Amino acid sequence: MSSAILEEKSKFPIPTGVFSETVTSVHHYTDRLFKFRITRPTSLRFRSGEFIMIGLPNAEKPVFRAYSVASPSWDEELEFYSIKVPDGPLTEHLQKIKEGDTVLLRKKPTGTLVNDALLPGERLWMFSTGTGIAPFASLIRDPETYEKFDEVILTHTCREVAELTYGQKLVSAVRDDPLVGEVAQGLKLYCTTTREDYPFRGRITDLISSGKVFDDLGVPRISPKTDRGMICGSMEMLRDTKALLEGFGLVEGSNSCPNTFVVERAFVD
Ligand code: A2P
Protein backbone atom coordinates (compact mmCIF):
# COMPACT_ATOMS: atom_id res chain seq x y z
CA MET A 1 0.00 0.00 0.00
CA SER A 2 1.47 3.41 -0.94
CA SER A 3 1.63 6.29 1.53
CA ALA A 4 -1.15 7.99 -0.35
CA ILE A 5 -3.43 4.99 0.05
CA LEU A 6 -2.45 4.67 3.70
CA GLU A 7 -3.36 8.32 4.22
CA GLU A 8 -6.65 7.90 2.45
CA LYS A 9 -7.41 4.78 4.46
CA SER A 10 -6.40 6.50 7.67
CA LYS A 11 -9.76 8.23 7.36
CA PHE A 12 -10.92 5.17 9.28
CA PRO A 13 -11.51 6.26 12.85
CA ILE A 14 -8.59 5.50 15.17
CA PRO A 15 -9.88 2.74 17.48
CA THR A 16 -10.25 3.75 21.10
CA GLY A 17 -7.44 2.90 23.49
CA VAL A 18 -4.64 3.02 20.90
CA PHE A 19 -1.83 5.48 20.21
CA SER A 20 -1.50 6.91 16.69
CA GLU A 21 2.21 7.51 15.93
CA THR A 22 4.29 8.75 12.99
CA VAL A 23 6.96 6.79 11.13
CA THR A 24 10.31 8.63 11.36
CA SER A 25 12.49 6.23 9.31
CA VAL A 26 12.41 2.94 7.43
CA HIS A 27 15.38 0.79 6.41
CA HIS A 28 15.15 -2.36 4.29
CA TYR A 29 17.93 -4.91 4.83
CA THR A 30 16.85 -7.68 2.46
CA ASP A 31 13.70 -8.55 0.54
CA ARG A 32 12.53 -10.31 3.74
CA LEU A 33 13.65 -7.92 6.52
CA PHE A 34 13.23 -4.27 7.44
CA LYS A 35 13.49 -1.92 10.39
CA PHE A 36 11.32 1.11 11.12
CA ARG A 37 11.24 3.79 13.79
CA ILE A 38 8.23 5.76 14.99
CA THR A 39 7.52 8.58 17.41
CA ARG A 40 7.03 7.48 21.01
CA PRO A 41 3.89 8.44 22.92
CA THR A 42 5.04 10.52 25.88
CA SER A 43 2.95 8.44 28.28
CA LEU A 44 4.22 5.04 27.03
CA ARG A 45 6.38 3.25 29.58
CA PHE A 46 7.89 -0.19 28.90
CA ARG A 47 10.74 -2.37 30.09
CA SER A 48 13.54 -3.19 27.63
CA GLY A 49 12.69 -6.58 26.04
CA GLU A 50 8.88 -6.20 26.13
CA PHE A 51 6.54 -6.37 23.14
CA ILE A 52 3.55 -4.28 22.09
CA MET A 53 0.66 -4.73 19.63
CA ILE A 54 1.06 -2.84 16.33
CA GLY A 55 -1.49 -2.10 13.60
CA LEU A 56 -2.17 0.22 10.65
CA PRO A 57 -5.08 2.65 10.24
CA ASN A 58 -6.28 0.83 7.11
CA ALA A 59 -9.55 -0.76 8.24
CA GLU A 60 -12.52 -0.28 10.53
CA LYS A 61 -11.06 -3.01 12.75
CA PRO A 62 -7.31 -3.00 12.04
CA VAL A 63 -5.23 -6.17 12.36
CA PHE A 64 -2.82 -5.96 15.31
CA ARG A 65 0.27 -8.15 15.79
CA ALA A 66 2.74 -8.40 18.66
CA TYR A 67 6.12 -6.82 17.98
CA SER A 68 9.06 -6.69 20.33
CA VAL A 69 10.23 -3.14 20.86
CA ALA A 70 13.80 -3.18 19.54
CA SER A 71 14.78 0.17 21.06
CA PRO A 72 15.71 0.48 24.73
CA SER A 73 13.35 1.93 27.33
CA TRP A 74 15.29 5.21 27.50
CA ASP A 75 15.03 5.98 23.75
CA GLU A 76 12.78 8.85 22.69
CA GLU A 77 11.60 6.92 19.61
CA LEU A 78 10.41 3.31 19.19
CA GLU A 79 12.21 0.91 16.85
CA PHE A 80 10.85 -2.33 15.36
CA TYR A 81 12.51 -5.04 13.27
CA SER A 82 10.18 -6.98 11.03
CA ILE A 83 9.95 -9.81 8.57
CA LYS A 84 7.88 -9.35 5.39
CA VAL A 85 5.44 -12.22 5.20
CA PRO A 86 3.92 -12.65 1.71
CA ASP A 87 0.16 -12.20 2.18
CA GLY A 88 0.69 -11.66 5.93
CA PRO A 89 -2.38 -9.69 7.07
CA LEU A 90 -0.25 -6.98 8.69
CA THR A 91 3.27 -7.23 7.23
CA GLU A 92 1.99 -7.22 3.65
CA HIS A 93 1.01 -3.55 4.28
CA LEU A 94 3.54 -2.69 6.98
CA GLN A 95 6.49 -3.43 4.67
CA LYS A 96 5.33 -0.56 2.43
CA ILE A 97 5.26 2.15 5.11
CA LYS A 98 7.20 5.36 4.54
CA GLU A 99 8.40 8.23 6.68
CA GLY A 100 5.38 10.30 7.76
CA ASP A 101 2.88 7.40 7.68
CA THR A 102 0.82 6.46 10.72
CA VAL A 103 1.27 3.34 12.87
CA LEU A 104 -1.16 2.35 15.63
CA LEU A 105 0.01 1.00 18.97
CA ARG A 106 -2.07 -0.68 21.65
CA LYS A 107 -1.36 0.81 25.02
CA LYS A 108 -0.06 -2.06 27.09
CA PRO A 109 3.44 -3.45 26.55
CA THR A 110 4.18 -6.83 28.14
CA GLY A 111 6.59 -9.78 27.95
CA THR A 112 8.91 -12.12 29.79
CA LEU A 113 12.23 -11.33 28.07
CA VAL A 114 13.05 -8.79 30.75
CA ASN A 115 15.85 -8.53 33.27
CA ASP A 116 13.28 -8.69 36.11
CA ALA A 117 12.32 -12.28 35.19
CA LEU A 118 15.89 -13.56 35.70
CA LEU A 119 17.81 -14.16 38.91
CA PRO A 120 21.16 -12.34 39.02
CA GLY A 121 24.04 -14.24 37.41
CA GLU A 122 27.47 -13.74 35.84
CA ARG A 123 26.81 -14.45 32.18
CA LEU A 124 23.62 -13.73 30.22
CA TRP A 125 23.02 -15.72 27.03
CA MET A 126 20.58 -14.25 24.50
CA PHE A 127 19.72 -16.89 21.90
CA SER A 128 18.01 -15.54 18.77
CA THR A 129 17.10 -16.59 15.26
CA GLY A 130 15.80 -14.30 12.49
CA THR A 131 13.77 -11.34 13.79
CA GLY A 132 13.95 -12.91 17.26
CA ILE A 133 16.92 -10.61 17.77
CA ALA A 134 14.53 -7.64 18.27
CA PRO A 135 14.01 -7.81 22.06
CA PHE A 136 17.76 -8.26 22.49
CA ALA A 137 18.37 -5.16 20.36
CA SER A 138 16.51 -3.37 23.14
CA LEU A 139 18.22 -5.14 26.06
CA ILE A 140 21.81 -4.73 24.80
CA ARG A 141 21.22 -0.97 24.60
CA ASP A 142 20.03 -0.81 28.21
CA PRO A 143 22.72 -0.09 30.84
CA GLU A 144 20.67 -2.11 33.40
CA THR A 145 21.58 -5.32 31.53
CA TYR A 146 25.27 -4.69 32.22
CA GLU A 147 24.60 -3.75 35.86
CA LYS A 148 23.08 -7.19 36.33
CA PHE A 149 25.52 -9.33 34.28
CA ASP A 150 29.32 -9.12 33.80
CA GLU A 151 29.18 -10.80 30.41
CA VAL A 152 26.42 -10.73 27.78
CA ILE A 153 26.54 -13.13 24.81
CA LEU A 154 24.10 -12.52 21.97
CA THR A 155 23.81 -15.39 19.49
CA HIS A 156 22.07 -14.73 16.18
CA THR A 157 21.43 -17.43 13.60
CA CYS A 158 19.91 -16.72 10.20
CA ARG A 159 19.56 -18.54 6.94
CA GLU A 160 21.75 -16.10 4.99
CA VAL A 161 24.67 -13.75 5.63
CA ALA A 162 22.76 -10.56 4.66
CA GLU A 163 20.22 -11.33 7.40
CA LEU A 164 22.93 -10.87 10.03
CA THR A 165 23.52 -7.19 9.13
CA TYR A 166 20.99 -5.66 11.54
CA GLY A 167 22.58 -7.35 14.57
CA GLN A 168 26.14 -6.68 13.48
CA LYS A 169 25.53 -2.96 12.88
CA LEU A 170 23.67 -2.72 16.15
CA VAL A 171 26.44 -4.27 18.22
CA SER A 172 29.09 -1.99 16.71
CA ALA A 173 26.81 1.00 17.40
CA VAL A 174 26.40 -0.15 21.03
CA ARG A 175 30.17 -0.34 21.44
CA ASP A 176 30.49 3.27 20.16
CA ASP A 177 27.51 4.58 22.13
CA PRO A 178 28.34 7.24 24.72
CA LEU A 179 25.66 5.97 27.14
CA VAL A 180 26.26 2.20 27.08
CA GLY A 181 29.54 1.77 25.17
CA GLU A 182 31.70 1.82 28.28
CA VAL A 183 29.57 -0.55 30.36
CA ALA A 184 28.97 -2.85 27.37
CA GLN A 185 32.59 -4.04 27.23
CA GLY A 186 31.36 -7.52 28.18
CA LEU A 187 29.06 -7.80 25.14
CA LYS A 188 29.87 -10.54 22.61
CA LEU A 189 28.04 -11.28 19.36
CA TYR A 190 28.11 -14.81 17.93
CA CYS A 191 26.60 -15.03 14.43
CA THR A 192 25.96 -18.19 12.43
CA THR A 193 24.23 -19.02 9.16
CA THR A 194 22.50 -22.21 8.09
CA ARG A 195 21.98 -21.89 4.35
CA GLU A 196 24.94 -19.87 3.11
CA ASP A 197 28.70 -19.95 3.63
CA TYR A 198 29.98 -18.02 6.63
CA PRO A 199 32.90 -18.56 9.05
CA PHE A 200 30.49 -19.89 11.70
CA ARG A 201 27.82 -22.24 10.45
CA GLY A 202 24.92 -24.22 11.88
CA ARG A 203 21.84 -24.02 14.06
CA ILE A 204 22.57 -22.72 17.54
CA THR A 205 20.97 -25.84 19.00
CA ASP A 206 23.52 -28.04 17.19
CA LEU A 207 26.38 -25.76 18.22
CA ILE A 208 25.29 -25.97 21.87
CA SER A 209 24.91 -29.76 21.69
CA SER A 210 28.35 -30.21 20.14
CA GLY A 211 29.92 -27.68 22.51
CA LYS A 212 31.32 -25.70 19.55
CA VAL A 213 29.73 -22.40 20.63
CA PHE A 214 31.53 -22.61 24.00
CA ASP A 215 34.86 -23.46 22.37
CA ASP A 216 34.48 -20.69 19.78
CA LEU A 217 33.73 -18.12 22.49
CA GLY A 218 36.23 -19.50 25.00
CA VAL A 219 33.62 -19.79 27.77
CA PRO A 220 32.72 -22.74 30.00
CA ARG A 221 29.63 -24.92 29.43
CA ILE A 222 26.38 -23.42 30.71
CA SER A 223 25.86 -23.82 34.46
CA PRO A 224 22.88 -22.77 36.60
CA LYS A 225 25.36 -21.27 39.08
CA THR A 226 26.73 -18.67 36.67
CA ASP A 227 24.63 -18.58 33.49
CA ARG A 228 21.23 -17.14 32.60
CA GLY A 229 19.38 -17.50 29.30
CA MET A 230 16.82 -15.71 27.17
CA ILE A 231 15.42 -17.31 24.00
CA CYS A 232 13.59 -15.71 21.06
CA GLY A 233 12.87 -17.30 17.68
CA SER A 234 10.40 -19.63 15.98
CA MET A 235 8.26 -22.04 18.00
CA GLU A 236 10.53 -24.96 17.05
CA MET A 237 13.69 -23.04 17.96
CA LEU A 238 12.17 -22.07 21.33
CA ARG A 239 11.23 -25.65 22.09
CA ASP A 240 14.62 -27.09 21.13
CA THR A 241 16.73 -24.42 22.85
CA LYS A 242 14.60 -24.59 25.99
CA ALA A 243 15.17 -28.38 26.19
CA LEU A 244 18.93 -27.85 25.94
CA LEU A 245 18.97 -25.21 28.69
CA GLU A 246 16.91 -27.49 30.91
CA GLY A 247 19.51 -30.18 30.20
CA PHE A 248 22.12 -27.86 31.74
CA GLY A 249 19.91 -27.52 34.85
CA LEU A 250 18.42 -24.10 34.09
CA VAL A 251 14.78 -23.51 35.08
CA GLU A 252 12.24 -21.35 33.24
CA GLY A 253 11.29 -18.15 35.07
CA SER A 254 8.63 -15.48 34.69
CA ASN A 255 7.89 -11.97 35.92
CA SER A 256 6.15 -13.31 39.02
CA CYS A 257 8.68 -16.08 39.61
CA PRO A 258 12.17 -15.14 38.34
CA ASN A 259 14.54 -18.02 37.60
CA THR A 260 17.49 -18.91 35.37
CA PHE A 261 16.03 -18.66 31.84
CA VAL A 262 13.07 -17.11 30.00
CA VAL A 263 11.42 -17.76 26.64
CA GLU A 264 9.47 -15.72 24.15
CA ARG A 265 8.70 -15.87 20.47
CA ALA A 266 8.52 -13.33 17.67
CA PHE A 267 4.81 -13.20 17.10
CA VAL A 268 4.54 -12.07 13.50
CA ASP A 269 1.65 -13.15 11.28
P1 A2P B 1 17.49 -23.74 9.06
O1 A2P B 1 17.98 -22.97 7.88
O2 A2P B 1 18.28 -25.01 9.29
O3 A2P B 1 16.00 -23.99 9.04
P2 A2P B 1 13.51 -18.92 9.95
O4 A2P B 1 13.90 -17.80 9.03
O5 A2P B 1 12.85 -20.09 9.30
O6 A2P B 1 12.79 -18.47 11.21
O7 A2P B 1 14.90 -19.51 10.49
C1 A2P B 1 15.86 -18.68 11.10
C2 A2P B 1 17.01 -19.53 11.52
O8 A2P B 1 16.58 -20.41 12.58
C3 A2P B 1 17.52 -20.43 10.40
O9 A2P B 1 18.92 -20.34 10.39
C4 A2P B 1 17.01 -21.79 10.79
O10 A2P B 1 17.83 -22.85 10.37
C5 A2P B 1 17.04 -21.73 12.28
N1 A2P B 1 16.13 -22.71 12.90
C6 A2P B 1 14.97 -23.16 12.43
N2 A2P B 1 14.42 -24.08 13.26
C7 A2P B 1 15.28 -24.20 14.30
C8 A2P B 1 15.28 -25.00 15.48
N3 A2P B 1 14.30 -25.86 15.77
N4 A2P B 1 16.30 -24.86 16.34
C9 A2P B 1 17.32 -23.99 16.06
N5 A2P B 1 17.38 -23.24 14.95
C10 A2P B 1 16.38 -23.32 14.09
Boltz pocket constraint, residues with backbone or C-beta under 6 A from the ligand:
constraints:
  - pocket:
      binder: B
      contacts: [[A, 129], [A, 130], [A, 157], [A, 158], [A, 159], [A, 192], [A, 193], [A, 194], [A, 195], [A, 203], [A, 204], [A, 205], [A, 233], [A, 234], [A, 236], [A, 237], [A, 238], [A, 240], [A, 241]]
      max_distance: 6.0
